[in-house]
Amino acid sequence: MQIPEYSIKLHKLNCYLPDEATDEIYLKFNGKKLWPKNEAYVSMNEGSVAEVKLATTLLKGASIVVEVWEKDTLSADDKLGRFILEADKIGGPYQSDMIKEDNGKSKYSLEWEVC
């Protein structure tokens, strides 16, 4: 019996509290930059909502980890946190809060669904 594949669609990234006055945000998956596709980053501050509009395919029961990074010009980029998205059942849209990587103050959430 073959395990079914599900599509995970990433819709929006919400900034509730930036790490700095304005964060220069990008998302990574499996060590590679995933979003934004045609820019280095997206500037986000408190209350910002960015359209992500990406999709990937996963086997039922699998999960992916999407990382949130903040671009720095004069030093190494900062990994602010990560989202864990599970393709366990069809539904959504869901909203997942960022799991922080350090003691920073930033708070982000990601809206997504499983199809």
DOTOR-564992 format. One record per residue (C-alpha): residue in one letter; x, y, z. Coordinates in steps of 0.25 Angstrom, whole numbers, padded with zeros to 4 digits, always signed. Each point is the difference from the previous one (the first is absolute). Example, Ala and Ser with C-alpha at 12.3 -4.5 7.8 and 13.67 -1.06 7.14 Angstrom:
A+0049-0018+0031/S+0006+0014-0002/
***
This chain:
M+0000+0000+0000/Q+0005+0014-0004/I+0001+0011+0010/P-0008+0012-0006/E+0006+0013-0002/Y-0005+0013+0005/S+0003+0014-0005/I+0004+0010+0011/K-0003+0015-0004/L+0006+0011+0007/H-0008+0013+0000/K+0004+0011+0009/L+0011+0004+0010/N-0005+0009+0011/C+0009+0009+0009/Y-0005+0002+0013/L+0013+0005+0006/P+0013+0002-0008/D+0014-0003+0006/E+0004+0014-0004/A-0008+0013-0004/T-0001-0006-0014/D+0004-0015-0003/E+0006-0004-0014/I-0007-0014+0000/Y+0002-0012-0009/L-0004-0014+0001/K+0008-0013-0002/F-0003-0015-0001/N+0011-0011+0000/G+0011+0011+0001/K-0005+0007-0013/K-0007+0014-0001/L-0014-0003-0003/W-0007+0014+0000/P+0000+0011-0005/K+0004-0006-0014/N+0004+0013-0007/E+0005+0008+0011/A+0011-0001+0011/Y-0011+0002+0011/V-0013+0007+0004/S+0000+0011+0010/M-0010-0003+0011/N-0003+0008+0013/E-0011-0001+0010/G-0013-0003-0006/S+0005-0004-0014/V-0006-0011-0008/A+0008-0006-0012/E-0006-0008-0011/V+0009-0013-0001/K-0008-0008-0010/L+0008-0013-0001/A-0003-0014-0001/T+0007-0013+0002/T-0004-0015+0000/L+0002-0010+0012/L-0004-0014+0003/K-0011-0001+0010/G+0005+0000+0014/A+0013+0007-0004/S+0004+0014+0005/I+0009+0012-0004/V+0008+0010+0007/V-0001+0014-0005/E+0011+0009+0006/V-0002+0016+0002/W+0013+0008-0003/E+0003+0014+0002/K+0010+0006-0010/D+0012+0008+0006/T+0009+0009-0008/L+0012+0001+0009/S-0001-0014+0007/A-0005-0014-0002/D-0015-0001-0003/D-0008-0004+0013/K-0009-0012+0000/L-0012+0005+0008/G-0008-0013+0001/R-0007-0011-0008/F-0014-0005-0003/I-0003-0015+0000/L-0011-0004-0010/E-0006-0014+0000/A-0007-0006-0012/D-0009-0009+0009/K-0014+0003-0005/I-0006+0009-0011/G-0005+0013+0006/G+0003+0014+0004/P+0003+0011-0002/Y+0009-0002+0013/Q+0008+0010+0007/S+0013-0004+0007/D+0008+0009+0009/M+0015+0001-0002/I+0009-0009+0010/K+0011+0010+0004/E+0014-0004-0001/D+0006+0009+0010/N-0005+0010+0011/G-0004+0011-0011/K-0013+0007+0001/S-0005-0003-0014/K-0014-0006-0002/Y-0004-0005-0014/S-0011-0010-0005/L-0002-0007-0013/E-0014-0003-0006/W+0000-0013-0008/E-0009-0011-0004/V+0000-0015-0005/C-0007-0004-0013/
***
